[in-house]
């Protein structure tokens, strides 16, 4: 039961941070889904750091890793929103933007996870 509570609390925190980023970016009213892209990159980077600290250096308890990796990063990352926004770009005729969004998200998030792990090794 304790693990569920840790994931719940971490997920709530991650979701609140994601919401704050989305609200801030929305002030600029860009049509490109920049807030989701930034949240996904940041979540992937944070996950890379957490995995590097927990698994690579063994500087984190299993419960702390659960809170941050599963809870926080799970709540903070927005892949379902990413999929929905990609579909919206496609259905509104923005094929180039949708392609850029998909490729940019995958490449940059992979690089962010790698960089996060590399920095803490």
C-alpha positions in Angstrom: 0.0 0.0 0.0 2.9 2.3 0.8 4.2 2.0 -2.8 0.8 3.0 -4.2 0.8 6.1 -2.0 4.3 7.0 -3.2 3.3 6.7 -6.9 0.1 8.6 -6.2 1.9 11.5 -4.5 4.7 11.6 -7.1 2.1 11.5 -9.9 0.2 14.3 -8.4 3.3 16.5 -8.1 4.4 15.7 -11.6 0.9 16.5 -13.0 0.9 19.8 -11.1 4.3 20.7 -12.5 3.2 19.8 -16.0 0.0 21.9 -15.6 2.1 24.9 -14.5 4.3 24.6 -17.5 1.3 24.4 -19.8 -0.3 27.5 -18.2 2.9 29.4 -18.6 3.5 28.5 -22.2 -0.2 29.2 -23.0 0.5 32.8 -22.2 2.3 33.0 -25.5 -0.6 31.3 -27.4 1.6 29.4 -29.9 -0.2 26.9 -32.1 2.7 24.4 -31.9 2.3 22.2 -28.8 5.5 23.5 -27.2 4.4 22.9 -23.6 3.9 19.2 -24.2 7.2 18.9 -26.0 9.0 20.7 -23.2 7.3 18.6 -20.5 8.2 15.3 -22.3 11.9 16.4 -22.8 12.2 17.5 -19.2 10.5 14.3 -17.9 12.8 12.1 -20.0 15.8 14.0 -18.7 14.7 13.7 -15.1 14.0 10.0 -15.6 17.5 9.6 -17.0 19.0 11.3 -13.9 16.8 9.2 -11.6 17.7 5.9 -13.3 21.4 6.9 -13.3 21.3 7.7 -9.6 19.2 4.7 -8.6 20.6 2.0 -10.8 24.0 3.3 -11.9 25.3 4.8 -8.6 22.8 3.1 -6.3 22.3 6.4 -4.4 18.5 6.1 -4.2 16.2 3.7 -2.3 13.6 1.6 -4.2 10.9 3.8 -2.7 12.5 7.0 -3.7 13.0 5.7 -7.2 9.4 4.6 -7.3 8.2 8.1 -6.2 10.3 10.0 -8.8 10.5 7.6 -11.7 7.0 6.0 -11.7 5.1 8.7 -9.9 6.6 12.1 -10.7 7.8 11.3 -14.3 4.7 9.3 -15.0 2.5 12.3 -14.0 4.8 14.8 -15.6 5.3 13.1 -19.0 2.4 13.6 -21.4 2.6 11.0 -24.1 -1.2 10.6 -24.4 -1.5 14.4 -24.9 1.4 14.2 -27.4 -0.6 11.6 -29.4 -3.8 13.6 -29.3 -2.0 16.8 -30.4 -0.2 15.0 -33.2 -3.5 13.7 -34.5 -4.9 17.3 -34.3 -2.0 18.6 -36.3 -2.5 15.9 -38.9 -6.3 16.4 -39.2 -6.0 20.1 -39.5 -3.6 19.7 -42.5 -0.4 20.5 -40.6 1.6 17.5 -41.9 5.0 19.2 -41.6 4.3 20.4 -38.1 3.1 16.9 -37.1 6.2 15.3 -38.6 8.5 17.8 -36.9 6.6 17.3 -33.6 6.9 13.5 -33.7 10.5 13.3 -34.9 11.6 16.1 -32.6 9.9 14.6 -29.6 11.3 11.1 -30.1 14.9 12.3 -30.9 15.1 15.0 -28.2 13.5 12.8 -25.5 15.9 9.9 -26.3 18.8 12.4 -26.1 17.5 13.8 -22.8 17.3 10.3 -21.2 20.8 9.5 -22.5 22.2 12.9 -21.3 20.6 12.5 -17.9 22.1 9.1 -17.3 25.5 10.2 -18.8 25.6 13.2 -16.4 25.3 11.1 -13.3 27.6 8.2 -14.2 
